[in-house]
Structure formats: structure tokens, C-alpha cells
């Protein structure tokens, strides 16, 4: 029996049915971006620099900046307008754009300015929020993205890491200033003088950069964390052998009694603080505590929220600093770092055809949202404030 070969110009692979590909329409003019002026916590940082504005304008974006938004970071309205931004005196105009970039979450009054389906990107500072904030934001049908949840393709919290690097270094620099004020000690090692002792709680990014800064100044550092893998990673990254320990109350209490500076860099959301009031009472008079994670669940029981006007309080003879926006002490450097991040963030979304396309395609983009069209999509927030939780994967597919 003879077989007839049917001639075909296609290979076997080419004949297998393929999935249908939908066309992503690239818009000529992308979206408008509003940068309002920060009004709370004496905030001096901004989200974007004039250089970044120039690049975004060249890519077809319209940038609306409220007058004075860059003042705290030493960027003038003139620099922004020369880069192609439109300067407005009206906060409402900055808030009514397609995408609003902010450092601090909007106030109740500012939430009123949003139009439905706006994308808001700002910090969340969950410890400083209340239920009303989320309810009011939901009424406006906003899509809200938090700095704390923005992840990259490697599942790393990209913006948290970036700000954490600066916060770790700034915490040591500011602690040295406060130490000189409280008891005249210099943070560092001088020939023939005992080095100051620093205790760092947390071996994450903030703890790592605080440790590096303290070692750089010549201080003696000890790091505590409950994660052995983080402590091991810190050992690998820091050249000199830094003593590390799991958080054992007895060992921690002993180190705190000798410490001149304590850096709280371990978020304790919905958990008890690590350092108790009793431990603080046994510390040296004039020593300094800087609780960097005050806005995300405090690490030290006695620490309180402080402001730029009154950056520290004194309890049991110990200076406590609880600035939620500590990096605002170095506003220009922080603004440049955040601006670099947002420039690549926005241009990346342009290439993919905008935010909606990214939400469908990228899981890490979905995870950065805590509100989608007014629905609460972050379980940790819903559990804390008693809100109705919606699974983001069931809203977008």
C-alpha cells in the first residue's frame, strides 16, 4: 500500500494552533501626572526632579506641578517649568490628573480633589492611618498603590529598599548629632578613646545600611534579628566581623545597658515592640533611640511619633526620635533617588501600554495595589481596620 505525501510549505510546528495575541494600542500622548505640594509632617521630599520631568515630557506626558512642590528639596518652580512642567497654584488641579505622585498619603481634604479611577502612588504609613481614610478613598473609586508594596520582577520591594538604604545611613548621622547634644559624645572611634556602642534591631536593608554607616564612623556595632538568614546575609555583606544575635531578651537587655545608640529597624506591624519600657529604664542617661519603623509598628515600646519641628522627646533620661519621614532630613538626595525610581517605573509602563495592561500582565503590579476602583485589595489592611477584602486576582484577569 503506497502512502502519498501531501506537499505543504509549513513545518509541523507552524501548523500547530497558536494562542491569539491581542494588540496593545500604544497611545501617542500618554497620561497626565499631577505632583501636589506636600502639606503634612513638614515634608521636604518630592517625587520627581526637573531632570526627570524633562524626560517624561519628551515621552509625551503632561506634568502638572503645584507651585512650591520642590521647594523643600531646593528645586524651584522655574527649574520645573523650564523642564516642560505646567506650574499650578491650585492643589485641586494637581490632584485631578490621571496619575498622582505623592510622598505622604493624601489628607481627608485632599481626597475630595480626586476624580474617579485616578491612580494614586504614595506611601501608606499604615500605623498612622485610620479606617476613615480607607473608606473615604474608596468612595472616590481610586486605584491606590503604596510605596511599601511596590515590587520588581525579582519580588524585591524596590522602593522600600531604596528609601531604606537612605534611612539606615541617615539614622546614624542624626544619632551622632543627638548624641553630641545629649552628652557630648562623638559617634565613632578615636585613638585611645573607647568607641561608642550601637545596637541595631533588624538585619534588613535599613539595618544593613545603619550598620555600614556606624562601622564607617568607627563605632562598635551589634545587630539583633529573628531571622538567621538575614543575619548571615549581613555577615557576608559587611567586611568586619559584626557580632549578631537572635532576639533573646536577656542578651538584648545586656547590650542595651551598654548602648549609646539604638536603631529600631524591624517593623512590628500588629506585634509587640521588641524593646520594653523596663529595658529603656535601664539604659544609660543621654543615650539615643531612633525608631525608624514608627509608622509600620514600633520596635521600641517608649517611642512616640515626632515631627520635624520637635524631632525628639526625652523619656527615662533617654532621647527618643520617632520621625516617620527621617529621610526628609536629606531631602535632595532622597528626592533624586525616588525620582530615578519613578522615571523608570513610568517609562516601563509606557512600553507595556499603560497601567491597565500592566495590571493584567504582571502579578507584582497587582500586589502593589491596596485599592482597585474603590475596592480594598490588601488583606493585611482589611484585617486591621475591619474592611471588606476583595481578591485582586478576581477583579483583574
N, C-alpha and C positions, 0 to 999 in steps of 0.2 A: 504494500500500500504506500503510495507516494504522498509526501506532505508538500503542500505548496507554501512557499514563503511569501508572505504579504509584504510588499515593499512599503516602508514608512521612513520619512526623513527624521523622525523623532526617536530619541533613545527611550529605553524603558522608564527611566526616572522622570523624563519630561512628560510622559503620558499619565503619570500618577496625579490625581486631582490635588490642587493646592488650595490652601485657605484663601478666602477673599480678603484683599487688603483695601481698607477704606482710605480714601485720600484725606490727608491732613491739610486743610487750607491754611496757607501762610498769609496772614493779613499784611498789607503794606504798612499801614500805621498800626502800631501795637496797642498798648493801653496807656491810660494816663495814670501817673503816680503822684500821690499827694504826700508832702512831708510837713506835718504840722509842727509848731513850736512846742517844746516840752514845757508843761506847766507845773508838774508836781515833783516833790523830793529834791528841789533845787537842781534839777538835772542839767548837766552841761554837755552831755554827749549828743551826737546827731547820728542819723543812719547813713548819711551819704556825703561825700566830699564834692567840691566843684569839679574836680577831675573826672569823677565817676559820672556826674551829671552830663558832662560833655559827651562821654562815650554813649550813654543811654539816649541822649537827644539825637546823636548821629545814627542810632539804630531805629529811629522813628518814634520814640516815646515822647510823651508830653510830660514835663515835670513841673508841678505846682508847689512852690515852697513858701511857707508862711514867713513873713518878714521877721528876722531875728532868730530863725531856727538854728543857724550855725554859729551864733554869737559866742556861746559858751565854749566852743571848740576853736575859737579865733578864726572863723570863716565869715566873711562879710556878705551882705546881700548882693553887693556889686560883683563879687567873685562868682556867686551863683548865677546872676543874670548874664554875666559875660560868657558863662559856660552854656547858656541856652535855656536856663530855667525861667519860668514866669514867677515873679515875686508877687505875693498877695498879702494884703493887710487883714484879710478876712479868714479866720480859722475855719469857718464853715466850708469855704471853697476848697481848702486843703483836704478836709475830711470827706468831701463828696466825690472823690476820684475813684477809678476802678480798683486801684491798689493803694492802700495807705500804709506807709512805713513809719513806725514809731519805736521809741526806746521803751518807755513805760506804757502800761495799759491805759486806754482812754479813761477819763473821768466820766461820771454819770452825765454831766452836761455835754461832754464831747460825744458820747454815744448817740445823742439826739441828732447830731450832724450827719451821721452815716446814711447812705442810700442803700436799699436792699441789694443783696448779692455782692456787696463790696468785699474785697479781700483785705483783711487786716493782718499785718505781721508786726508783732510786738512781743516784749517779754510778758510773762504771765504773773510771776511772783505770787504763786498760789497762796502762800501764808498771809499775804496782805489783802487778799480778795474776800468778798463775802458772796452769799447766794444771790443777792440783788443784782450784782454786777453781771452774772451769767444770764439771769432772767431778762434783764434789760437789753443785753446784747442779742439774745435770742429773738426778742420782739422785732429787732431791726433786720432779721433774716441775714445776718452777716456770716461770712466764711472766715473763721479766725484761726490763725497759725501762731503758735507760741515759739519763741526763741528756744525754750527748754526742750522742745520736741523735734526740732528740725534735724533730720539725719541725712547723711550722704549715702552713696551707693554701697559703702562698706559697713553700714549700720552704725556709724560713729555719729555722736551728737556734735555736728560740725561747729555750730555757733556757740554752744555751751563750752566746747573745748577752747575755742578762740578767746572768748571773754575770760574763761577760767585761767588761761595762761597769763593774761594781764593781771587778773585779780590776785593770783598767787604771788607775783612779783611785787605788786603794789602793797599787798598786806604787810610784807616785811619792811618795805621802805617807810610806810606810815607808822608801823610799830616802832621803828627806830626813832622816829620823830617824837612819838608819845613817850617812849622810854627816857629820852633825853629830858623831856618836860617833867616827868614824874619823879625820877630820882637821879638824873644827871648821868645815867649810864649810856655808853656808846654801844650800839649793837654791832659786835664784831670782835675780832681777836687782835690784841696789841701785844707786842713783845713784853713778857714779864707780867702781864695782867690776865687774870682768869677770863676766858671768853664767856660771853653771855649765853644763857641756855634757852633754846627754843624748842617748844613741843608743838608738833604739827599733828592735828587729828584728821586723818584722811590721806590715803596714798593715791588719790586720783590725780587728775590734771592740775587742779588748784594746789593740792598738797605737794605735787612734784615740783611745780614752779616756785612755791614758797620755800621748799627745801633747797632748791638750787640757789635761790637769791640769798638765803640765810648762810649757806655754806660759802657762797661768793664773798660775803662780808666777813667771814671768819668766825661765825657763831658755831656753837656746839648744838647739833640738832638731833632730836629723837622723834620718830614717826610712829603713830598708832593707827591701826586699821583692822577691821574684822575680816578682811579678805587677804588670805595668804598670797594669792596670785598677784594682787596689786602691790603688796609689799615686795614680792620677788621682782616684779617689773621695775619698781623704784630702785632696788639694789642694782639692777642691770644698767639703768639709765644714769644714776648718779655715780660719778667716779669714786669719790671717797666712801669708805665703809660707814654708812649711817646706821646707828642702832635702830632696829624696828621691833615692834611688839604688837601682838594681838591685844585687843582692848580688854585687859584684865584690871578690874577696879583697884586692886592692891598696887599693882605695878604703875598704873596711871597716876594714882594718888601720890605715890612716891616721887614720880617725875614732876608732877605739878608743883609740889612743895619747893622744888629746886628751880623751877622755871622762871625766867624773866619775861618771856613772851609765849603766849599760847595762841595758835591759829586754828580756828574751827573751820574745817573744810570738808565735813562729812554730813551731807544732807540727812535730816531726820524726819522726813515727812510722815506724819501720823505715828511717830515713835517718840519714846522718852529721850531727853537730852543725855549725852554721854557724861558730861561733867556736872556733878551735882553741886548744890549750893554749899554743902558741907566741905567738898573738895576745894571750892573757891575760898572759903573762910580760912583754910589752912595755907593758902598761897602767901608769898612774900608781899609785903606792903609796897605799893608803887609798881608792881608788875602789870603787864598789859595783856588784855584778851581782845582778839579781833575775831568776831563771829561772822565769817563771810557768808554762811548759808542761812542767815537770819530770815530771809524771805522764802526759804524752802524747808522750814523745820529746823529750829535752832539746835546747835550742838552743845551749848553751854546753858545750863538752867537759869543763871542770873542775867544773861544778856538780854538787852532790850533794843527795840528799833530806835535808831538815832538819825539825825538829819545833818546836812552839810553845815547848817548854822551852829548846831550843837552836836558835834560828831562823836562825843563820848560822855559816859556817865561814870561815877565812881561808886562802887559797892564793895563793902568789906575792905576798903583801902586798895582795891584793885581797879585799874582803868578798864572799862568795857566799851568797845566800839562795835556798834551794830548797824553799820551803813549798808543798806541793801544794794546801793549802787556805788560800791567802793571804787570801781574803775573810773567813775566820773571825776576822781581826783586827778587823773591823767587824761583829760577829755580828748585832746587832739590825737594822741596815739590810738586810743580806743575807737574814736570815730573813723580813723584811717583803716583800722583792722576790720571793723564792722562793714564799712563801705566796700572794701575789697571783696568781702564775702557776698554782699548783696548784688554787687556788679555781676559776678559770675553766676549767681543764683538766678537773676532776672534774664540774663543773656541765654542761659541754659534753657529756660522756659520758652524763650522766643524760638529757639531752634526746634523745639518739640511741638510748637503750635499753640502755646499758651497754657494757662493753669488747668483748664478743664481737661485737656488732652493728657497732661501730666498726671492728673488725679486718677484717670482710668488706667494709665500705663505703669505708673511707679508706686509701689507699695509704701516706700519711705515717705513719699509726698502725702499719702493718706494718713500716715501715722503722725504727721506734724500738725494736723488739724485737731483742734479741740471743739470746734463748732463748724457744722456744714449746713448752710442755708437755714441757720437758726436752730438746728438740732445738735444736742450735746453728744459728742462722739468720743469722749475720753473717760474711760471707766473710773480711773483714779479720782477725777474731779466729781463725777456723778455720785460716787460713794461718799465722798467727803461732804458734799453740800446737799445730798438728798435729791438729786435731779434725775430725770428720766434718761436712761442711757440708750443710745442708738448705735448699732454696729456700723461703722463707716463702710465696711465691705458690702453691706446690704443696701446702702444708699447709693453707692457708686460701683458699677460693674460694667 
